[in-house]
Amino acid sequence: MSGLARQGLLLGALASLAGCSLAPTYKPPTLPVIPAVYKGASPWQLARPSDTLPRGPWWSNYHDQELNRLEAAVDGNNPTVAEAVANYDIARADVAAAGAPLLPHIVASGSMTANRQSERRPLRSAGQPNQYPANTVSLDIDYDLDLWGRLRNAVAAQKAEAQASAADLATIRLSLHAELANDYMALRGLDAQDALLHQTIGAYQRALNITQTRYSGRIASGVDVARAQDQLAAAEAQESDVAAQRALFEHAIATLVGQPASAFDIAADVTQIAVPDIPTGVPSALLQRRPDIAAAERRVAEANAEVGVARAAFYPDISLSALLGFQDTGQAALISSPFSFWTIGPQLAAPLFEGGLRQAQEAAAKGELRAAGDAYRAVVLTSFQQVEDSLSNLRLLGQELQQQQRAVQAANHAEAMAMSLYRDGATNYLDVVVAQTAALQAQQAALSLQTRLLQASVQLVRALGGGWSTEDLPTAKMVTAEATIP
């Protein structure tokens, strides 16, 4: 059997091993038993287990045009989103870089040099010239057979990381959209507080006028006037404090939509925003609806592939190399048979002694796999906690708001009665002050509860994934596409 035939048989045998992989068979980490329904769901929370959040802009369920306009600006203008998009592009580029060694590595080179050798060079023959040209054209080809799956597992790890990066991008978008909605609800709540205080200041001013008139007629004392003035000044101070708080939320929203706070303004609006019905779906579906869960799971797959990379390092790395070219000493016909040279054959590199380096790398890879699995379980448990927290908030805040609205009615009635009695001289102004304070506090508490209820609904949407699904996660084939970096 000729040498070329033997080499062909050897290459065929090596090629048969090229599908080998030393990575463990991937299985997602085990999770605690998932309940059939959410504990916090109740008749007040209108949700049917078969329902899911609608795909697309979830914030449109609040039916607020200004909120829709602001949310639409987040994806296009927010620098944090742009940074996450760039990180995803980097991850996709890393996939391409990891896959490059799977293909033959071809390098073309050429040189044209003039040389002079020493007349005293050791072992120089008498007929060699002192000066000579050397022209070379060559093609160097290397191909790693990847018998143990080191390169393929590295590519698999990078693909999983790119998918995790895409899920990170979705998580950041969801977080920023929810943060904007949360700030917007707070801002509109402060608009309602400001309107209430403006109305209250008018009522207190009228009450002060009454006390001053009664004082002029020697019907009331100067204490009544002082109390009325104190009530009015306190209400005006609260109005200024509300304006200061609103400015901070307006500035925060400006940053979220990528605008300078100094050139950004949101007009006041006291239109009440209704809390939408939010379908929760079944708890098991949460695993497919949270992008942070998907990112954690993909990083477990990445760590699993990295174990295969570490294990492959124990085995010989076999590659094929070929060097083809032409070389002469300056004659005209360089590219012709007499001037050709070539070399071809397999190369093998195997670790013999590295002081336990490979064992340490494998142990580290296995540790990373366990850590990634524990992180995945932690994310899942936290996700269920966040859903239950939001459901409990919606249910209990809804009950509290109904109770507080009854308190507002009672406090307003008491205030009206106290003022009527004061006009008739049947009581002193201290009773009016107490009733006014109670009525204002009750109304402010009701408005605060309404804002917290809206914010709790936003947090529930966020906890449920905002309509995202693992179907939105790019496939392994998609992340190998050309990156979008310009």
C-alpha positions in Angstrom: 0.0 0.0 0.0 1.4 3.4 -1.0 2.1 6.2 1.4 -0.7 8.3 0.0 -3.1 5.4 0.4 -2.2 4.9 4.0 -2.6 8.6 4.6 -6.0 8.5 3.0 -7.1 5.6 5.3 -5.8 7.5 8.3 -7.7 10.6 7.3 -10.8 8.6 6.8 -10.5 7.1 10.3 -9.9 10.5 11.8 -12.9 12.0 10.0 -15.1 9.3 11.4 -14.3 10.6 14.9 -15.1 14.2 14.0 -18.7 14.0 15.3 -17.6 13.2 18.8 -18.5 15.5 21.7 -17.4 15.3 25.3 -20.0 17.7 26.6 -22.6 16.3 29.0 -26.1 15.7 27.6 -27.8 18.9 28.2 -30.9 18.9 30.5 -32.4 22.1 32.0 -32.0 22.3 35.8 -34.7 20.7 37.9 -37.2 23.1 39.5 -39.5 23.0 42.5 -43.0 21.8 41.9 -44.9 24.6 40.1 -48.5 25.2 41.5 -51.5 25.0 39.2 -52.7 28.5 40.0 -51.3 31.6 41.5 -52.0 32.0 45.3 -52.7 35.8 45.0 -55.4 35.4 42.3 -58.9 36.3 43.5 -62.3 37.3 42.2 -61.2 40.9 42.4 -58.3 40.1 40.0 -60.1 39.3 36.7 -58.0 36.6 35.0 -58.7 33.3 33.4 -56.0 30.7 33.5 -56.1 30.2 29.7 -55.5 33.9 29.0 -52.1 35.4 28.4 -50.9 39.0 28.0 -51.3 40.3 24.5 -48.2 40.5 22.3 -47.0 44.0 21.5 -47.3 47.2 23.4 -48.8 46.2 26.7 -49.0 49.8 27.9 -51.7 50.5 25.4 -54.1 48.7 27.8 -54.1 51.9 29.9 -55.6 53.9 27.0 -53.5 56.9 27.6 -52.2 58.6 24.5 -49.4 60.5 26.2 -48.1 57.3 27.8 -48.2 55.5 24.4 -46.2 58.3 22.9 -43.6 58.2 25.6 -43.3 54.4 25.6 -42.7 54.4 21.8 -39.7 56.6 22.3 -37.9 54.3 24.7 -36.7 51.7 22.2 -35.4 54.2 19.7 -33.9 56.8 22.0 -32.9 55.3 25.3 -29.1 54.8 25.5 -29.4 51.8 27.8 -31.4 50.0 25.1 -28.9 51.0 22.5 -26.1 49.6 24.7 -27.9 46.3 25.1 -28.4 46.1 21.3 -24.7 46.7 20.8 -23.9 43.9 23.4 -26.1 41.6 21.5 -24.3 42.4 18.2 -21.0 41.7 20.0 -22.3 38.3 21.1 -23.4 37.5 17.6 -19.9 38.5 16.3 -18.4 36.3 18.9 -20.4 33.4 17.5 -18.9 34.0 14.1 -15.4 34.2 15.6 -15.8 31.0 17.5 -17.0 29.2 14.4 -14.1 30.4 12.2 -11.6 27.6 13.3 -14.1 25.0 12.1 -13.2 26.0 8.5 -9.8 25.6 6.9 -7.4 28.4 7.6 -5.7 29.6 4.4 -2.9 32.1 4.3 -1.3 33.3 1.1 2.1 34.9 1.3 4.8 36.1 -1.0 8.2 37.8 -0.6 10.9 39.2 -2.9 14.2 39.8 -1.1 17.8 40.6 -1.9 20.3 38.9 0.4 24.0 38.8 1.2 25.5 36.1 3.2 28.7 36.2 5.2 31.8 34.9 3.5 32.7 33.3 6.8 29.3 31.6 7.4 30.0 28.1 8.9 29.6 25.2 6.5 29.3 27.5 3.5 30.3 25.8 0.2 32.9 27.4 -2.0 30.4 27.8 -4.9 27.8 29.8 -3.1 27.5 33.5 -4.1 27.9 36.3 -1.6 24.7 38.0 -2.9 21.6 36.5 -4.2 17.8 37.2 -4.6 15.1 35.0 -3.1 11.5 35.1 -4.4 8.8 33.0 -2.8 5.0 32.6 -3.3 3.2 30.2 -1.0 -0.2 29.0 0.2 -0.4 27.7 3.8 -3.5 25.6 4.6 -4.4 24.4 8.1 -7.5 22.5 9.2 -8.3 21.3 12.8 -10.2 18.0 12.7 -11.9 18.8 16.0 -12.1 15.1 16.9 -13.3 15.7 20.4 -15.7 18.5 19.8 -13.7 21.3 21.4 -14.4 23.8 18.7 -18.0 22.7 18.2 -18.7 23.0 21.9 -17.1 26.5 21.9 -19.4 27.5 19.1 -22.4 26.0 21.0 -21.4 28.0 24.1 -21.2 31.2 22.2 -24.5 30.6 20.5 -26.1 30.1 23.9 -24.5 33.3 25.2 -25.8 35.2 22.2 -29.3 33.9 22.8 -28.9 34.9 26.5 -27.8 38.4 25.3 -30.9 38.7 23.2 -33.0 37.7 26.3 -31.0 40.3 28.3 -32.0 42.9 25.7 -35.7 42.0 26.1 -35.3 42.1 29.9 -33.8 45.6 29.7 -36.5 46.8 27.4 -39.2 45.4 29.6 -37.6 47.0 32.7 -37.3 50.4 31.1 -40.9 50.3 29.7 -42.2 49.3 33.1 -40.1 52.0 34.8 -41.4 54.6 32.5 -45.0 53.5 33.1 -44.4 53.5 36.9 -43.0 57.0 36.8 -45.8 58.2 34.6 -48.4 56.8 37.0 -46.7 58.6 39.8 -46.6 61.9 37.8 -50.3 61.6 37.0 -51.0 60.9 40.6 -49.2 64.1 41.6 -51.2 66.0 39.0 -54.3 64.7 40.8 -52.8 65.7 44.2 -52.0 69.2 42.8 -55.6 69.6 41.5 -56.9 68.5 44.9 -54.7 71.0 46.7 -55.6 73.8 44.3 -59.3 73.2 45.1 -58.5 72.9 48.8 -56.6 76.2 48.8 -59.6 77.9 47.3 -61.9 76.4 50.0 -59.5 77.4 52.7 -59.3 80.9 51.4 -63.0 81.2 51.5 -63.0 79.8 55.0 -60.4 82.4 56.0 -62.5 85.2 54.5 -65.4 84.0 56.7 -63.3 84.0 59.8 -62.0 87.5 59.1 -65.5 88.8 58.5 -66.7 87.2 61.8 -63.6 88.6 63.5 -64.4 92.1 62.1 -67.9 91.8 63.5 -66.5 90.7 66.9 -68.2 87.3 66.5 -65.0 85.2 66.2 -61.7 85.5 68.0 -58.3 86.2 66.5 -57.4 82.5 67.2 -59.9 81.5 64.6 -58.3 83.7 62.0 -54.8 82.4 62.9 -56.0 78.8 62.6 -57.6 79.5 59.2 -54.4 81.2 58.1 -52.3 78.3 59.3 -54.5 75.8 57.3 -54.2 77.9 54.1 -50.4 78.3 54.4 -50.0 74.5 55.1 -52.0 73.6 52.0 -50.0 76.0 49.9 -46.7 74.5 51.2 -48.0 71.0 50.3 -48.8 72.3 46.8 -45.2 73.4 46.4 -43.9 70.1 47.6 -46.1 68.2 45.1 -44.7 70.5 42.3 -41.1 69.6 43.4 -41.9 65.8 43.4 -43.5 66.1 40.0 -40.5 67.8 38.6 -38.3 64.9 39.6 -40.5 62.3 37.9 -40.7 64.5 34.8 -36.9 64.6 34.7 -36.7 60.8 35.1 -39.1 60.3 32.2 -37.0 62.6 30.1 -33.9 60.5 30.7 -35.9 57.3 29.9 -37.0 58.6 26.5 -33.5 59.9 25.7 -34.2 63.6 26.1 -32.4 66.3 28.1 -34.4 67.1 31.2 -34.0 70.9 30.6 -35.8 70.7 27.3 -38.6 68.2 28.3 -42.1 68.9 29.5 -45.2 66.9 30.2 -48.5 68.9 30.4 -50.6 68.3 33.5 -53.6 66.0 33.1 -56.0 64.9 35.8 -57.9 62.4 33.6 -58.1 59.2 35.8 -56.4 56.2 34.3 -58.3 52.9 34.8 -56.6 49.8 36.1 -56.8 47.2 33.2 -57.7 43.6 33.6 -54.4 41.7 33.4 -54.6 38.0 32.5 -52.0 36.0 34.4 -52.2 32.6 32.7 -51.1 29.5 34.4 -47.9 29.6 36.6 -46.1 27.0 34.5 -46.3 29.4 31.5 -44.2 31.9 33.3 -41.1 29.9 32.4 -41.7 30.7 28.7 -42.8 34.3 29.3 -39.9 35.9 31.3 -36.9 36.9 29.3 -34.6 36.8 32.4 -35.6 33.2 32.9 -34.8 32.4 29.3 -31.4 34.2 29.7 -30.5 32.2 32.8 -31.5 28.9 31.1 -29.3 29.7 28.0 -26.4 30.4 30.3 -26.8 26.9 31.8 -26.6 25.5 28.3 -23.5 27.7 27.7 -21.8 26.3 30.8 -22.7 22.8 29.8 -20.9 23.2 26.5 -17.9 24.7 28.2 -17.5 21.5 30.1 -17.1 19.7 26.8 -14.4 22.3 25.8 -12.5 21.6 29.1 -12.8 17.8 28.6 -11.5 17.9 25.0 -8.3 19.6 26.3 -7.2 16.2 27.7 -7.0 14.6 24.3 -4.6 15.2 21.4 -5.4 18.0 19.0 -5.0 16.7 15.4 -4.9 19.0 12.4 -4.0 18.8 8.8 -1.5 21.1 7.2 -0.4 21.8 3.7 2.2 24.2 2.4 2.3 24.8 -1.4 4.4 27.3 -3.3 7.1 28.4 -5.7 10.6 29.6 -4.9 13.5 30.7 -7.0 16.6 33.0 -7.0 15.3 35.7 -9.3 14.6 33.9 -12.6 11.8 35.0 -14.8 9.5 32.0 -14.8 8.7 31.7 -11.0 5.4 29.9 -11.2 6.5 26.7 -13.0 7.2 23.1 -12.0 10.9 23.3 -11.4 10.4 26.0 -8.8 7.6 24.4 -6.9 7.7 23.0 -3.4 5.0 21.4 -1.1 4.6 19.7 2.2 1.4 18.0 3.5 0.5 15.8 6.5 -1.2 15.6 9.9 0.0 17.4 13.0 -0.6 16.2 16.5 -0.2 18.1 19.8 -1.0 16.3 23.1 -0.5 17.5 26.7 2.0 15.4 28.7 2.5 17.3 31.9 1.0 20.7 32.8 0.9 20.5 36.6 -2.8 19.7 36.9 -3.9 22.6 34.7 -6.4 20.6 32.6 -8.0 19.0 35.7 -8.4 22.4 37.3 -10.0 23.8 34.2 -12.5 20.9 34.0 -13.3 21.3 37.7 -13.9 25.1 37.1 -16.1 24.4 34.1 -18.2 21.9 36.2 -18.4 24.5 39.0 -19.6 27.1 36.5 -22.3 24.6 35.3 -23.6 24.1 38.9 -23.5 27.8 39.6 -25.4 28.6 36.4 -28.0 26.0 37.4 -28.5 27.4 40.8 -28.7 30.9 39.4 -31.4 29.7 37.0 -33.4 28.2 39.9 -33.0 31.5 41.9 -34.3 33.5 38.9 -37.4 31.2 38.6 -38.2 31.4 42.3 -37.8 35.2 42.3 -40.1 35.5 39.3 -42.9 33.6 41.0 -42.4 35.8 44.1 -42.7 38.9 42.0 -45.9 37.7 40.4 -47.4 36.8 43.8 -46.3 40.1 45.3 -48.0 42.0 42.5 -51.2 40.0 42.7 -51.4 40.5 46.4 -50.8 44.2 46.0 -53.5 44.5 43.4 -56.0 42.6 45.5 -55.3 44.3 48.8 -54.8 47.8 47.5 -58.1 47.4 45.6 -59.9 46.5 48.8 -58.1 49.4 50.7 -59.1 51.9 48.0 -62.7 51.0 48.3 -62.6 51.4 52.1 -60.7 54.7 51.7 -63.3 56.0 49.3 -65.9 55.4 52.0 -63.7 57.3 54.5 -63.5 60.2 52.0 -67.3 60.4 51.8 -67.6 60.5 55.6 -64.7 63.0 56.0 -66.3 65.4 53.4 -69.6 65.1 55.1 -68.0 65.9 58.5 -66.2 68.9 57.0 -69.4 70.3 55.5 -71.3 69.9 58.8 -68.5 71.6 60.8 -68.4 74.6 58.5 -72.2 74.9 58.6 -72.2 74.8 62.4 -69.4 77.4 62.5 -71.3 79.8 60.3 -74.3 79.4 62.6 -72.1 80.0 65.6 -72.8 76.6 67.0 -69.2 75.5 67.2 -65.7 76.9 67.3 -63.2 77.0 64.4 -61.0 74.2 65.9 -63.7 71.7 64.9 -63.6 73.1 61.4 -59.8 72.8 61.3 -59.9 69.2 62.5 -62.6 68.3 59.9 -60.7 70.1 57.1 -57.5 68.2 58.0 -59.2 64.9 58.1 -61.0 65.5 54.8 -57.8 66.5 53.0 -55.8 63.6 54.4 -58.6 61.2 53.4 -58.7 62.5 49.8 -54.9 62.5 49.5 -54.8 58.9 50.8 -57.4 57.8 48.2 -55.4 59.4 45.4 -52.2 57.8 46.7 -53.9 54.4 46.7 -55.1 54.9 43.2 -51.5 55.6 42.1 -50.1 52.6 44.0 -52.8 50.4 42.4 -51.8 51.5 38.9 -48.1 51.0 39.7 -48.9 47.5 41.1 -50.6 46.7 37.8 -47.5 47.8 35.9 -45.3 45.6 38.2 -47.6 42.6 37.5 -47.2 43.1 33.8 -43.5 43.3 34.3 -43.5 40.2 36.5 -45.4 38.3 33.8 -42.9 39.2 31.1 -44.9 41.9 29.4 -46.2 39.6 26.6 -42.8 38.3 25.8 -42.3 34.7 24.9 -39.5 32.3 24.3 -40.7 32.2 20.7 -39.2 35.7 20.4 -35.8 34.3 21.3 -33.5 34.0 18.2 -32.7 30.5 17.2 -29.1 29.2 17.1 -29.2 29.7 13.3 -30.4 33.3 13.6 -27.5 34.4 16.0 -25.0 33.2 13.4 -26.3 35.7 10.9 -24.3 38.8 10.1 -24.2 41.2 13.1 -26.0 44.6 12.8 -23.0 46.6 13.8 -22.5 49.2 11.0 
